[in-house]
Amino acid sequence: MRCRPHLAALHAAWQATIGDLAELFSVSRATVYRELARSRALVAT
């Protein structure tokens, strides 16, 4: 997903719901959860 950095930033700054982000990026809620988990894992390493 090319929008991964934007997704994590919007989730943190905008405090958007998972549903809002899924709709904004035209992906499923599962995809949003997965991408946020990957972003957190990258930050933790």
C-alpha positions as CSV (number, residue, x, y, z in Angstrom):
1,M,0.0,0.0,0.0
2,R,1.6,3.2,-1.1
3,C,-0.3,5.4,1.4
4,R,1.1,3.7,4.5
5,P,2.9,6.7,5.9
6,H,-0.1,8.9,5.3
7,L,-2.4,6.4,6.9
8,A,-0.4,6.3,10.2
9,A,0.0,10.0,10.3
10,L,-3.7,10.7,9.7
11,H,-4.6,8.1,12.4
12,A,-2.3,9.8,14.9
13,A,-2.9,13.5,14.1
14,W,-6.5,13.5,12.9
15,Q,-7.7,10.9,15.3
16,A,-9.7,9.4,12.5
17,T,-11.6,6.2,13.0
18,I,-10.6,3.0,11.3
19,G,-13.8,3.3,9.2
20,D,-13.0,6.9,8.2
21,L,-9.5,5.9,7.0
22,A,-10.8,2.8,5.1
23,E,-13.3,5.0,3.3
24,L,-10.8,7.7,2.6
25,F,-8.3,5.3,1.1
26,S,-10.9,3.0,-0.5
27,V,-9.6,-0.1,1.4
28,S,-11.1,-2.5,3.9
29,R,-11.0,-1.9,7.6
30,A,-8.8,-5.0,7.9
31,T,-6.3,-3.4,5.6
32,V,-6.2,-0.3,7.7
33,Y,-5.6,-2.4,10.9
34,R,-2.9,-4.4,9.1
35,E,-1.1,-1.3,7.9
36,L,-1.2,0.5,11.3
37,A,0.2,-2.6,12.9
38,R,3.0,-2.7,10.3
39,S,3.7,1.0,11.0
40,R,3.9,0.4,14.7
41,A,6.3,-2.5,14.1
42,L,8.6,-0.4,12.0
43,V,8.7,2.3,14.6
44,A,9.4,-0.2,17.4
45,T,12.5,-1.6,15.6
